[in-house]
Amino acid sequence: MTSRNNLAYVYAAAGDLGRAIPLYERTLQDCERVLSPGHPLIAAVRENLDRARSA
């Protein structure tokens, strides 16, 4: 999931939000399903998704 978050970040940085946002969304869903609620990766993915949506 970390790798998927990183890939979505690269897509967003390249301006390809059409790929970044859905990948962030799927990654966030998987993180929330698999990881404990306070896991830092959940917060990181959520923050990156919010930034991509507001771009």
Rosetta constraint file for C-alpha pairs under 8 A:
AtomPair CA 1 CA 5 HARMONIC 6.15 0.50
AtomPair CA 1 CA 27 HARMONIC 6.15 0.50
AtomPair CA 1 CA 30 HARMONIC 7.68 0.50
AtomPair CA 1 CA 31 HARMONIC 7.05 0.50
AtomPair CA 2 CA 6 HARMONIC 6.18 0.50
AtomPair CA 2 CA 41 HARMONIC 7.33 0.50
AtomPair CA 3 CA 7 HARMONIC 6.11 0.50
AtomPair CA 4 CA 8 HARMONIC 6.13 0.50
AtomPair CA 4 CA 23 HARMONIC 7.12 0.50
AtomPair CA 4 CA 24 HARMONIC 7.68 0.50
AtomPair CA 4 CA 27 HARMONIC 6.62 0.50
AtomPair CA 5 CA 9 HARMONIC 6.19 0.50
AtomPair CA 5 CA 23 HARMONIC 7.57 0.50
AtomPair CA 5 CA 24 HARMONIC 6.29 0.50
AtomPair CA 5 CA 27 HARMONIC 6.66 0.50
AtomPair CA 5 CA 45 HARMONIC 6.28 0.50
AtomPair CA 6 CA 10 HARMONIC 6.35 0.50
AtomPair CA 7 CA 11 HARMONIC 6.30 0.50
AtomPair CA 7 CA 20 HARMONIC 7.83 0.50
AtomPair CA 8 CA 12 HARMONIC 6.15 0.50
AtomPair CA 8 CA 19 HARMONIC 7.16 0.50
AtomPair CA 8 CA 20 HARMONIC 4.43 0.50
AtomPair CA 8 CA 21 HARMONIC 7.25 0.50
AtomPair CA 8 CA 23 HARMONIC 5.88 0.50
AtomPair CA 8 CA 24 HARMONIC 6.08 0.50
AtomPair CA 9 CA 13 HARMONIC 6.06 0.50
AtomPair CA 9 CA 20 HARMONIC 6.75 0.50
AtomPair CA 9 CA 48 HARMONIC 7.24 0.50
AtomPair CA 10 CA 14 HARMONIC 6.14 0.50
AtomPair CA 10 CA 20 HARMONIC 7.92 0.50
AtomPair CA 11 CA 15 HARMONIC 6.34 0.50
AtomPair CA 11 CA 16 HARMONIC 5.04 0.50
AtomPair CA 11 CA 17 HARMONIC 6.58 0.50
AtomPair CA 11 CA 19 HARMONIC 6.46 0.50
AtomPair CA 11 CA 20 HARMONIC 5.23 0.50
AtomPair CA 12 CA 16 HARMONIC 5.33 0.50
AtomPair CA 12 CA 17 HARMONIC 5.25 0.50
AtomPair CA 12 CA 19 HARMONIC 7.85 0.50
AtomPair CA 12 CA 20 HARMONIC 5.37 0.50
AtomPair CA 12 CA 21 HARMONIC 7.91 0.50
AtomPair CA 12 CA 52 HARMONIC 6.48 0.50
AtomPair CA 16 CA 20 HARMONIC 6.29 0.50
AtomPair CA 17 CA 21 HARMONIC 5.66 0.50
AtomPair CA 17 CA 52 HARMONIC 6.70 0.50
AtomPair CA 18 CA 22 HARMONIC 7.10 0.50
AtomPair CA 19 CA 23 HARMONIC 6.31 0.50
AtomPair CA 20 CA 24 HARMONIC 6.07 0.50
AtomPair CA 20 CA 52 HARMONIC 7.38 0.50
AtomPair CA 21 CA 25 HARMONIC 6.13 0.50
AtomPair CA 21 CA 49 HARMONIC 6.31 0.50
AtomPair CA 21 CA 52 HARMONIC 6.42 0.50
AtomPair CA 21 CA 53 HARMONIC 6.99 0.50
AtomPair CA 22 CA 26 HARMONIC 6.20 0.50
AtomPair CA 23 CA 27 HARMONIC 6.02 0.50
AtomPair CA 24 CA 28 HARMONIC 5.96 0.50
AtomPair CA 24 CA 45 HARMONIC 6.49 0.50
AtomPair CA 24 CA 46 HARMONIC 7.81 0.50
AtomPair CA 24 CA 48 HARMONIC 7.53 0.50
AtomPair CA 24 CA 49 HARMONIC 5.68 0.50
AtomPair CA 25 CA 29 HARMONIC 6.25 0.50
AtomPair CA 25 CA 49 HARMONIC 7.10 0.50
AtomPair CA 26 CA 30 HARMONIC 6.27 0.50
AtomPair CA 27 CA 31 HARMONIC 6.05 0.50
AtomPair CA 27 CA 45 HARMONIC 7.35 0.50
AtomPair CA 28 CA 32 HARMONIC 6.10 0.50
AtomPair CA 28 CA 42 HARMONIC 6.42 0.50
AtomPair CA 28 CA 45 HARMONIC 6.01 0.50
AtomPair CA 28 CA 46 HARMONIC 6.63 0.50
AtomPair CA 29 CA 33 HARMONIC 6.20 0.50
AtomPair CA 30 CA 34 HARMONIC 6.04 0.50
AtomPair CA 31 CA 35 HARMONIC 5.40 0.50
AtomPair CA 31 CA 41 HARMONIC 7.37 0.50
AtomPair CA 31 CA 42 HARMONIC 5.92 0.50
AtomPair CA 32 CA 36 HARMONIC 7.27 0.50
AtomPair CA 32 CA 37 HARMONIC 6.75 0.50
AtomPair CA 32 CA 42 HARMONIC 6.70 0.50
AtomPair CA 35 CA 39 HARMONIC 6.36 0.50
AtomPair CA 35 CA 42 HARMONIC 7.88 0.50
AtomPair CA 37 CA 42 HARMONIC 7.60 0.50
AtomPair CA 38 CA 42 HARMONIC 7.44 0.50
AtomPair CA 38 CA 43 HARMONIC 7.98 0.50
AtomPair CA 39 CA 43 HARMONIC 7.20 0.50
AtomPair CA 40 CA 44 HARMONIC 6.26 0.50
AtomPair CA 41 CA 45 HARMONIC 6.07 0.50
AtomPair CA 42 CA 46 HARMONIC 6.07 0.50
AtomPair CA 43 CA 47 HARMONIC 6.05 0.50
AtomPair CA 44 CA 48 HARMONIC 6.17 0.50
AtomPair CA 45 CA 49 HARMONIC 6.03 0.50
AtomPair CA 46 CA 50 HARMONIC 6.15 0.50
AtomPair CA 47 CA 51 HARMONIC 6.24 0.50
AtomPair CA 48 CA 52 HARMONIC 6.16 0.50
AtomPair CA 49 CA 53 HARMONIC 6.13 0.50
AtomPair CA 50 CA 54 HARMONIC 6.23 0.50
AtomPair CA 51 CA 55 HARMONIC 6.18 0.50
